[in-house]
Amino acid sequence: MEAQEALKIVDEFLKEHKLKANDANALENVEKENAEGTNENVFCGGDINLSFQYDKPSKALQCFALIYAFDKDPDQNLIDHFYKESKNSSHPMGGGVLEYDRKDKALYLKREYKDPVSIPELDKDLENLHDASVIWAEDIFPEVVTKSREVKK
């Protein structure tokens, strides 16, 4: 999927939900980056719990549901525990995968779309992703932190 397609999908989704993009100039920035040939990811917008990004190398729209934002970089041991826990088939993933973003110091569930997706399908998918991230935040996150501390002792 090309960046312009991804941005149009996000824009339509945000308008449908009466949300505004954090980057009001996203489409203009994509066109500028295309002209300059830069290879950076393009931020599409969203809110604190749900955000979107276009990944140029994979040509994919990435959707993120926040689980937890750390104040400072957590110990790598803790992050490793989260990844290990994400492989537990009984945990809901909402169709996504676990991802820790070092730049944002945040833990997310991420879902990618390499092909255009309809708004009704995106709505359903992101509702599932968000619901799973809430379970991770409220139930799984505290368990993993506790387990990680016990292993350190």
ABEGO torsion letter per residue (X at the ends): XBAAAAAAAAAAAAAAAGBBBABAAAAAAAAAAAAAGBABBBBAEEBAABBBBBBAAAGBBBBBBBABBBABBBBAAAAAAAAAAAABAABBAGGBBBBBBAAAGBBBBBBBBABBBBAAAAAAAAAAAAAAAAAAAAAAAAAAAAAAAAAAX
